[in-house]
């Protein structure tokens, strides 16, 4: 009997189904990946809640697996290599090419250190599924240009906030305040490198906490003192917290936005002008970010395993999405295709 390829298909909003599709066939410039594990990403949740991709799309872009077939034109890759995927080049799992919620995935125009990266045996399947989200945080840090002397706020401790904290710590940044309304996530933040935590539900005023922790500096217009917060990473997608970061930053402060916002907002540009703020968005990553992320994991400098809260088999993908969508019970959900 010809084998089938069980695949997680977006059918409609809140409707993810596992259906049997054909096993992909290798071509000269492609490889076939036998998927090991795939993470459910915030982007997957946006698809789950809002659509965004065509019905029938096989989604999932945070995955690792083993090469079981390699096209004859593909260089520097071989059967048996364990790899992670940079989905940006092929749109893997993003409504363009079939993704990692499957048993087998075909990657066209396969190139090592471009759209595929070989991982060593020290990087487990679980950790391999975390490489791509780690690259999101690592890329934001690298673009921001933080140094060990920076005094940092990470606003929001979902997956991206947590991997950003781990990345900051790996670069020698010790002064990190993690802010979130979940005590569970704040505990994870501390385990990954946050020196301080703040829960707006229970801990009072964030500005007061930053002043107490980091001290103050003079405003450029001599109007008073400002919190000595030199960098902030906004990972919540909450408009009010974006504005809060702008307000809290010291002169020449750096604000990097990693979240997607559902609603537009009105903010005063005066914060930017008066304080000479550097504001940037960060969504994707470079090939060098992938190589750095794998190296940090291989050397044991970063271990993101604590953020994984659940594993589900591929057959239970709809349940996995329900759990991931409930932030009160999950942090990072991994889907197993092994």
PLY file of the C-alpha trace (Angstrom):
ply
format ascii 1.0
element vertex 338
property float x
property float y
property float z
element edge 337
property int vertex1
property int vertex2
end_header
0.00 0.00 0.00
1.34 3.43 -0.93
2.16 5.46 2.22
0.19 8.60 2.97
1.30 11.87 4.47
-0.89 12.95 7.42
-0.93 16.75 7.29
-2.36 19.58 9.37
-4.56 21.61 7.05
-6.10 25.02 7.74
-9.72 24.65 6.64
-11.36 27.73 8.16
-11.16 29.93 11.23
-10.88 27.69 14.33
-10.91 24.67 12.02
-7.60 22.80 11.68
-7.85 19.26 10.36
-5.40 16.39 9.95
-5.95 14.82 6.54
-4.03 12.27 4.50
-2.20 13.78 1.56
0.26 12.35 -0.93
3.86 11.80 0.13
5.94 14.40 -1.75
8.45 13.22 -4.34
12.01 14.51 -4.49
13.18 16.55 -7.49
16.71 17.48 -8.55
16.96 20.65 -6.46
14.81 19.56 -3.50
15.00 17.48 -0.34
12.40 15.49 1.57
12.35 16.09 5.33
10.91 13.51 7.68
9.49 15.84 10.32
10.36 15.23 13.96
8.76 18.09 15.92
6.99 21.36 15.10
6.11 24.26 17.36
2.84 26.16 17.24
3.77 29.80 16.64
1.98 33.07 17.32
1.63 33.39 13.56
-0.12 30.01 13.51
-2.54 31.36 16.11
-3.22 34.42 13.96
-4.04 32.02 11.13
-6.21 29.95 13.48
-8.17 32.98 14.69
-8.21 35.20 11.61
-7.55 33.14 8.48
-4.73 34.90 6.59
-3.87 31.87 4.41
-5.87 30.02 1.74
-8.12 27.21 2.89
-6.32 23.93 2.33
-2.89 25.23 3.35
-0.65 22.85 5.29
0.76 25.11 8.00
3.58 24.93 10.55
6.95 26.63 10.05
8.88 25.98 13.32
10.15 22.48 12.70
13.11 20.16 12.53
13.54 16.77 10.93
15.79 14.33 9.12
16.62 14.36 5.43
15.40 11.10 3.91
15.85 12.00 0.23
18.22 14.52 -1.37
17.97 15.65 -4.99
21.00 15.05 -7.18
21.66 18.78 -7.68
21.67 19.62 -3.97
25.12 20.32 -2.58
26.45 20.08 1.02
23.43 18.11 2.29
23.01 14.36 2.59
20.52 11.76 3.72
20.55 11.44 7.48
21.31 15.12 8.16
19.05 16.60 10.82
17.94 20.06 9.81
15.90 23.10 10.77
14.15 25.28 8.23
14.24 28.98 7.47
10.67 29.31 6.16
11.07 32.81 4.77
12.68 31.75 1.49
9.99 29.26 0.45
7.03 30.44 2.53
7.05 27.02 4.20
3.92 26.58 6.31
2.82 30.16 5.66
0.23 29.50 2.99
2.74 29.34 0.12
4.42 25.93 0.48
3.29 22.99 2.65
4.66 23.16 6.18
5.78 21.12 9.14
2.50 19.86 10.57
3.00 16.74 8.50
5.01 13.54 8.34
7.05 14.53 5.28
7.81 17.94 3.78
9.43 18.82 0.48
11.84 21.79 0.46
12.50 23.18 -3.04
15.75 24.89 -4.04
17.38 23.36 -1.00
20.59 25.07 0.08
22.60 24.55 3.24
22.88 27.67 5.43
20.20 29.34 3.34
16.83 27.66 3.75
18.11 24.59 5.63
20.55 24.40 8.51
22.14 21.21 9.79
21.85 20.74 13.56
24.23 18.62 15.66
23.11 15.67 17.77
23.42 17.84 20.89
20.34 19.77 19.66
17.41 17.49 20.40
14.25 17.39 18.30
12.47 19.55 20.88
15.25 22.13 20.87
15.36 21.99 17.08
11.71 23.05 16.95
12.69 26.10 19.02
15.50 27.31 16.77
13.25 29.37 14.49
11.47 31.29 17.29
14.81 31.78 19.04
16.07 33.40 15.83
13.21 35.92 16.05
14.43 37.11 19.44
18.11 36.85 18.54
17.63 38.89 15.39
15.87 41.63 17.35
18.74 41.76 19.84
21.35 41.89 17.09
19.49 44.69 15.27
19.14 46.67 18.49
22.82 46.46 19.32
22.49 45.97 23.05
25.57 45.71 25.25
26.14 44.21 28.71
25.84 47.74 30.10
22.25 48.19 28.89
19.36 48.31 31.33
16.54 46.43 29.64
12.80 45.87 29.85
11.17 42.91 28.10
7.44 43.63 27.91
5.54 40.34 27.61
6.80 36.85 28.41
5.18 34.69 25.79
7.48 32.56 23.66
9.10 35.52 21.87
9.63 37.49 25.07
11.15 34.46 26.78
13.54 33.61 23.94
14.55 37.28 23.81
15.44 37.13 27.50
17.51 33.99 26.90
19.28 35.68 24.00
20.02 38.81 26.02
21.48 36.72 28.82
23.68 34.81 26.36
25.16 38.15 25.28
26.09 39.13 28.80
23.13 41.39 29.61
22.36 41.02 33.31
20.00 43.94 33.95
16.76 42.56 32.54
13.28 43.32 33.87
10.62 40.92 32.61
7.02 42.15 32.73
3.94 39.95 32.39
0.60 39.28 34.12
1.36 35.55 34.45
3.40 34.47 37.46
4.16 31.19 35.69
5.72 33.01 32.78
7.61 35.34 35.07
9.11 32.32 36.81
10.24 31.04 33.41
11.67 34.47 32.62
13.83 34.34 35.74
15.03 30.84 34.91
16.10 32.06 31.44
18.00 35.11 32.66
15.72 37.91 33.86
17.18 39.49 37.00
13.93 41.19 37.97
10.24 40.54 37.31
7.18 42.78 37.38
3.51 41.81 37.41
1.28 44.84 36.73
-1.60 43.11 38.50
0.21 42.85 41.82
3.43 44.85 41.82
2.28 48.45 41.65
3.74 50.96 39.20
6.30 49.88 36.61
7.91 53.32 36.39
8.53 53.33 40.13
9.99 49.84 39.93
12.37 50.83 37.09
13.49 53.95 38.96
14.11 51.93 42.11
16.01 49.28 40.17
17.91 51.24 37.52
17.93 54.79 38.91
17.26 57.97 36.94
18.89 60.25 34.36
18.23 63.86 33.41
15.72 64.66 30.70
17.32 66.30 27.69
15.13 69.41 28.14
16.08 69.63 31.84
12.44 69.14 32.79
13.25 66.53 35.41
14.41 62.97 35.90
13.57 59.96 33.73
13.94 56.24 34.43
17.38 54.98 33.42
15.93 52.42 31.01
18.15 52.17 27.95
16.41 49.46 25.90
12.97 47.87 25.69
11.61 44.93 23.71
7.83 45.07 23.25
6.48 41.54 22.74
2.79 41.80 23.73
1.02 43.49 20.83
-0.88 45.62 23.35
-1.06 49.24 22.18
-0.94 50.72 25.67
2.27 48.85 26.44
3.92 50.12 23.26
3.16 53.66 24.43
4.35 52.79 27.93
7.73 51.66 26.63
8.15 54.95 24.76
7.33 56.88 27.90
9.62 54.89 30.18
12.76 54.93 28.02
15.65 57.22 28.87
17.10 59.69 26.33
18.64 57.87 23.35
16.73 54.75 24.44
16.18 51.86 22.03
12.71 50.39 21.50
12.37 47.23 19.43
8.93 45.86 18.57
8.52 42.13 18.02
4.73 41.90 18.31
1.90 42.15 15.79
-0.87 44.59 16.79
-4.50 43.98 15.97
-5.46 47.64 16.40
-3.93 50.91 15.29
-2.96 53.39 17.97
-2.39 57.09 18.46
0.94 58.05 20.04
2.69 61.36 20.44
5.86 61.67 18.34
7.14 64.11 20.94
8.46 61.20 23.01
10.57 60.24 20.02
11.80 63.76 19.31
12.41 64.99 22.85
14.23 61.82 23.89
15.88 60.96 20.53
14.43 57.47 20.71
15.50 54.74 18.30
12.42 52.72 17.34
12.57 49.68 15.09
10.43 46.73 14.18
11.84 43.22 13.98
10.02 40.30 12.43
12.39 38.07 10.47
16.01 36.95 10.75
19.18 36.38 8.78
21.10 33.24 7.93
23.72 34.36 10.45
21.03 34.47 13.15
20.28 30.79 12.47
23.94 29.83 12.67
24.36 31.79 15.91
21.22 30.26 17.45
22.35 26.71 16.65
25.83 27.42 17.97
24.49 28.81 21.27
22.31 25.73 21.72
25.10 23.34 20.74
27.48 24.89 23.30
24.84 24.79 26.03
24.79 28.56 26.43
21.04 28.65 25.80
18.51 26.01 26.84
14.94 26.85 25.89
13.45 23.52 26.99
11.73 25.09 30.04
9.33 27.05 27.82
7.80 23.85 26.35
4.60 23.26 28.30
2.90 20.56 26.18
3.53 17.88 23.56
0.79 16.49 21.31
0.95 13.87 18.56
0.19 15.12 15.06
-3.13 13.27 15.11
-4.26 15.57 17.96
-3.32 18.81 16.19
-6.77 20.44 16.68
-6.48 19.85 20.44
-2.92 21.21 20.39
-4.19 24.46 18.86
-6.93 24.76 21.48
-4.36 24.43 24.24
-1.90 26.85 22.63
-4.69 29.39 22.21
-5.32 29.32 25.97
-2.42 31.28 27.46
-3.57 30.46 30.97
-2.56 26.82 30.53
0.18 26.83 27.90
3.43 28.52 27.00
4.85 26.61 24.03
3.08 23.63 22.48
5.10 21.16 20.40
3.54 18.75 17.89
5.31 15.41 17.45
5.43 13.74 14.04
7.92 11.05 15.08
0 1
1 2
2 3
3 4
4 5
5 6
6 7
7 8
8 9
9 10
10 11
11 12
12 13
13 14
14 15
15 16
16 17
17 18
18 19
19 20
20 21
21 22
22 23
23 24
24 25
25 26
26 27
27 28
28 29
29 30
30 31
31 32
32 33
33 34
34 35
35 36
36 37
37 38
38 39
39 40
40 41
41 42
42 43
43 44
44 45
45 46
46 47
47 48
48 49
49 50
50 51
51 52
52 53
53 54
54 55
55 56
56 57
57 58
58 59
59 60
60 61
61 62
62 63
63 64
64 65
65 66
66 67
67 68
68 69
69 70
70 71
71 72
72 73
73 74
74 75
75 76
76 77
77 78
78 79
79 80
80 81
81 82
82 83
83 84
84 85
85 86
86 87
87 88
88 89
89 90
90 91
91 92
92 93
93 94
94 95
95 96
96 97
97 98
98 99
99 100
100 101
101 102
102 103
103 104
104 105
105 106
106 107
107 108
108 109
109 110
110 111
111 112
112 113
113 114
114 115
115 116
116 117
117 118
118 119
119 120
120 121
121 122
122 123
123 124
124 125
125 126
126 127
127 128
128 129
129 130
130 131
131 132
132 133
133 134
134 135
135 136
136 137
137 138
138 139
139 140
140 141
141 142
142 143
143 144
144 145
145 146
146 147
147 148
148 149
149 150
150 151
151 152
152 153
153 154
154 155
155 156
156 157
157 158
158 159
159 160
160 161
161 162
162 163
163 164
164 165
165 166
166 167
167 168
168 169
169 170
170 171
171 172
172 173
173 174
174 175
175 176
176 177
177 178
178 179
179 180
180 181
181 182
182 183
183 184
184 185
185 186
186 187
187 188
188 189
189 190
190 191
191 192
192 193
193 194
194 195
195 196
196 197
197 198
198 199
199 200
200 201
201 202
202 203
203 204
204 205
205 206
206 207
207 208
208 209
209 210
210 211
211 212
212 213
213 214
214 215
215 216
216 217
217 218
218 219
219 220
220 221
221 222
222 223
223 224
224 225
225 226
226 227
227 228
228 229
229 230
230 231
231 232
232 233
233 234
234 235
235 236
236 237
237 238
238 239
239 240
240 241
241 242
242 243
243 244
244 245
245 246
246 247
247 248
248 249
249 250
250 251
251 252
252 253
253 254
254 255
255 256
256 257
257 258
258 259
259 260
260 261
261 262
262 263
263 264
264 265
265 266
266 267
267 268
268 269
269 270
270 271
271 272
272 273
273 274
274 275
275 276
276 277
277 278
278 279
279 280
280 281
281 282
282 283
283 284
284 285
285 286
286 287
287 288
288 289
289 290
290 291
291 292
292 293
293 294
294 295
295 296
296 297
297 298
298 299
299 300
300 301
301 302
302 303
303 304
304 305
305 306
306 307
307 308
308 309
309 310
310 311
311 312
312 313
313 314
314 315
315 316
316 317
317 318
318 319
319 320
320 321
321 322
322 323
323 324
324 325
325 326
326 327
327 328
328 329
329 330
330 331
331 332
332 333
333 334
334 335
335 336
336 337
